[in-house]
Amino acid sequence: MSTPDSEVPYGTLDLMVLKTLASMGPLHGFGIARRIEQIANGALALNQGTIYPALLRLEQKAWIKSAWGTSENNRRARFYSITAAGRRQLSAETELWERTVTIVSRLLKHES
């Protein structure tokens, strides 16, 4: 088994966070990070220095919103949820990402 790579490809963390919140509903930062790591099947590790600046940036863009609540272990935690603007952004970014993957795949498969 390979070790997790802590480097998140540039421009993909916002998409991962938005998709996670769209599919899972409101989660706290730790829960978002763990879910992304779970879906990445151990190929990615997210730490607080990675996830929380991204959450702040997404909240400043009004793509997510937050509210205080109580976590599973009975601690106060900030829970994040996707907004309507965030859903539109997720749709646009998903389309762009899928086009980019298609183009890069074609280039990698192309014979000279």
Backbone torsions as a table, in degrees:
resi	resn	phi	psi	omega
1	MET	NA	134.7	-179.3
2	SER	-81.6	157.5	177.8
3	THR	-80.3	147.4	179.2
4	PRO	-62.4	140.6	175.9
5	ASP	-93.5	119.4	-176.0
6	SER	-76.1	-10.6	-179.7
7	GLU	-81.1	117.6	176.3
8	VAL	-89.3	126.8	179.4
9	PRO	-53.5	134.1	-176.1
10	TYR	-52.8	133.1	175.8
11	GLY	83.5	-0.2	-176.5
12	THR	-101.1	-21.6	-176.2
13	LEU	-63.4	-41.8	178.4
14	ASP	-57.9	-45.6	179.3
15	LEU	-61.0	-43.4	-179.4
16	MET	-64.0	-42.0	179.8
17	VAL	-65.7	-47.7	-179.6
18	LEU	-60.4	-44.2	-180.0
19	LYS	-64.1	-41.5	179.6
20	THR	-61.4	-46.2	-179.5
21	LEU	-68.6	-35.3	178.9
22	ALA	-66.0	-36.5	-176.6
23	SER	-90.6	-27.9	-174.6
24	MET	-103.4	-18.1	-173.7
25	GLY	84.3	-171.0	-175.5
26	PRO	-58.4	134.2	178.5
27	LEU	-142.7	155.8	172.2
28	HIS	-85.5	166.1	-174.7
29	GLY	-54.8	-45.2	179.8
30	PHE	-61.2	-41.7	179.3
31	GLY	-64.5	-38.9	177.5
32	ILE	-62.5	-48.6	-178.8
33	ALA	-60.5	-45.4	-179.1
34	ARG	-64.8	-38.3	180.0
35	ARG	-65.9	-42.8	178.0
36	ILE	-62.2	-43.1	178.2
37	GLU	-62.8	-40.1	179.7
38	GLN	-62.6	-46.5	179.6
39	ILE	-65.5	-34.2	178.9
40	ALA	-74.5	-3.7	175.6
41	ASN	55.0	43.0	176.0
42	GLY	83.5	0.1	-178.1
43	ALA	-86.2	-2.9	-174.4
44	LEU	-144.0	138.9	175.4
45	ALA	-125.5	127.6	178.6
46	LEU	-112.7	130.6	176.9
47	ASN	-111.0	175.3	-177.8
48	GLN	-60.2	-34.6	-179.8
49	GLY	-70.1	-12.9	177.3
50	THR	-99.3	-49.4	-171.4
51	ILE	-75.3	-42.2	-174.0
52	TYR	-69.4	-39.3	173.5
53	PRO	-61.8	-34.9	177.9
54	ALA	-66.6	-42.6	178.6
55	LEU	-62.9	-41.4	178.0
56	LEU	-62.5	-44.9	179.8
57	ARG	-61.9	-44.1	179.9
58	LEU	-66.5	-35.8	178.3
59	GLU	-69.3	-38.8	177.7
60	GLN	-64.7	-30.1	177.1
61	LYS	-83.2	-2.8	-179.0
62	ALA	65.9	26.0	176.1
63	TRP	-87.7	-21.6	173.2
64	ILE	-135.6	162.2	174.2
65	LYS	-132.7	163.1	-178.3
66	SER	-134.2	156.1	176.5
67	ALA	-150.7	148.0	178.3
68	TRP	-75.6	142.5	177.5
69	GLY	-154.7	-168.6	-179.8
70	THR	-113.8	129.0	-179.2
71	SER	-78.0	175.5	-179.4
72	GLU	-58.1	-33.1	-178.8
73	ASN	-94.5	23.3	173.6
74	ASN	65.8	31.0	176.4
75	ARG	-109.2	151.2	175.5
76	ARG	-68.9	132.2	-178.8
77	ALA	-147.5	152.1	175.7
78	ARG	-88.6	122.5	179.6
79	PHE	-101.5	136.0	-177.3
80	TYR	-109.2	144.5	175.3
81	SER	-140.5	154.1	-178.2
82	ILE	-80.5	144.3	178.1
83	THR	-99.1	174.2	176.6
84	ALA	-60.3	-41.6	177.6
85	ALA	-63.3	-36.6	178.0
86	GLY	-66.3	-37.2	177.2
87	ARG	-65.4	-39.9	176.7
88	ARG	-64.5	-42.7	179.0
89	GLN	-64.0	-41.6	178.0
90	LEU	-59.0	-44.1	179.0
91	SER	-61.8	-46.6	-179.8
92	ALA	-64.5	-44.2	-178.7
93	GLU	-68.8	-35.6	178.1
94	THR	-63.0	-45.7	179.0
95	GLU	-61.1	-45.7	179.3
96	LEU	-62.5	-44.6	-179.3
97	TRP	-62.5	-43.8	-179.9
98	GLU	-63.7	-40.2	176.2
99	ARG	-63.6	-43.0	-179.0
100	THR	-62.9	-44.9	179.5
101	VAL	-62.0	-41.3	179.0
102	THR	-61.5	-45.5	-179.2
103	ILE	-64.0	-48.0	-178.8
104	VAL	-63.9	-40.6	177.7
105	SER	-60.0	-44.2	177.9
106	ARG	-60.4	-43.9	-179.4
107	LEU	-64.1	-41.2	-179.2
108	LEU	-68.8	-30.4	-179.2
109	LYS	-86.3	-16.8	-175.3
110	HIS	-68.3	131.5	176.5
111	GLU	-89.7	139.6	-179.6
112	SER	-74.4	NA	NA
